[in-house]
Amino acid sequence: MTGTTSEGPAAGLPSSFSHTALSVDDMEAAVRRFADVFGVSFTTPMTPVFPYVRDTAGTAQQAVRTCVSLTQEPYFVLVEAQDREADVHARSQVGSLACWGWWEEDTTARLRHLRAQGVGIAATYAAGPDTPPAMIVTERDLCGTRLCYLGAELRNEWAAQVEREHEGGPLPESYYHVGMVVPDIDKAIERCAAVLQVPFTEAAWTESPHQREGDAVHTPFRQQALSRTREPYVALDRLPLTALTAPSVRRTWGGPAYFSDRASASGSNWPVAPWHPQPWAWTPPSA
């Protein structure tokens, strides 16, 4: 996918995120739901086995059942919850955004960077104790969201699966940006830029389309910054103080508030709920 921001052509901009993963209790039911509501099809579920998973419980072999949307990147990825009390994909995570995914060529360097930025590591997935991780999943950090970095092997595996199962012709477009509501946009820009290593535009006030909430229709203003990347963009939204106190807005704190496609000129929202909201919180690493 290609696109531009107001501050530069997409061709000269860094890549953005590659997928969003959602925890589901019933894989087949979730696939049917996405097909019915969004018209999105998925690959046959895959169950890769990671021989060496290190998390808060120690180290163990772990299988993760997933399926990937038959679309262009960024993919929707459905991850089936596991019967574990505390885990990235634990049953308690059903209905939430499991993680926000990025491709990474050098996972060892990425792991060092995340730790240097004070980002907690929830789990690493590898072939053995001395091999680079194939996947890194962080604790909830950016707006309460986990980050997931996948190495080249998984990227190639997903792409091959999508190509095999797609029925021909161009792949459908996916969503072109994810918006996150934040209470402090300057702090959010600084943190996201440092951790993700991508630049952002300066925050600017913009007028939103008419919105309906209950019986009221209003035209809200918001302060917004966009990642200076290729599509999909990361949009950080700060609403006026009066809007930030609304229950419907406070529920979006702690994760992406919406996905947008191109069904209309302004995009149409693909909400994913419920979330497990977390306040904006970050403690710098100890000296």
Secondary structure, DSSP 8 states (H G I E B T S, - for coil): ---EETTEEGGGS-----EEEEEES-HHHHHHHHHHHH---B---B--EEEEEEETTEEEEEE--EEEBSSSSSEEEEEE-BS-SSSTTBGGGTTSEEEEEEE-S-HHHHHHHHHHTT--EEEEEESSTTS--SEEEE-S-BTTB-EEEE-HHHHHHHHHHHHHHS-SS-------EEEEE-S-HHHHHHHHHHHH---B---EEEE---EEETTEEE--EEEEEEBSSSSSEEEEEE--HHHHTSHHHHTTTTSEEEEE-SSSTT--B----------S-------
